[in-house]
């Protein structure tokens, strides 16, 4: 136990020492993403809007479902949260493999590369919330003081996204086909999350298993505080907090122990 605590202390001190590098790498990736403004905003705004229109046709016209608020604003909120997670994981997965010349020649905490991808996706998420705000005004959805919980939920989302990103980016160094499997994983994971339909309406054993998905708890928590003007479920919030903290700690420790083998996999 003492060795684990010592490792985490060392890792935290190292991150503090290289915080400027994390800032510069994140800034570099943001500039690349938004160098052509239309493409940058297209990723952050237009894709969620396109998916919102598509799913609205299905679940409003073809197979209507009750979501408590207008379905377009309900699904856009879920898609914005999901795209933050999905885009962060996808970009982070290839962050080490695409920078192997840097990884093998210069020493720095390797986790900076996948974590910077998560920060970039967080900026995309904040951009996408401008459209969410417009949809809320259009459909007459008024937020309240529970919005104060959004920064905490955002922190949990970043922690969980970083945990998954660290594991998959590390796996992609050793097995380069992981980046292709991630696309399929994200698609299956999205439909196992309360993004385009309420998971509680599934019912049965499948519904119970899907409810254990931490992203469902996160998406539902965001909707609670943003759209329904209420506090998120205490049990769900506690669950996702424990999962985020434990998964990040475990993923970071595994990543830190494996990073010295990255050069051998080139």
Secondary structure by P-SEA (a helix, b strand, c coil): caaaaaaaaaaaaaaaaaaaaaaaaaaaaaaaaacaaaaaaaaacaaaaaaaaaaaaaacccbbbbccccaaaaaaaaaaaaaaaaaaaaaaaaccccaaaaaaccccccaaaaaaaaaaaaaaaaaaaaaaaaaaaaacccccccccaaaaaaaaaaaaaaaaaaaaaaaaaaccaaaaaaaaaaaaaaaaccccccccccccaaaaaaaacaaaaaaaaaaaaccccccccaaaaaaaaaaaaaaaaaaaaaaaaacccccccc
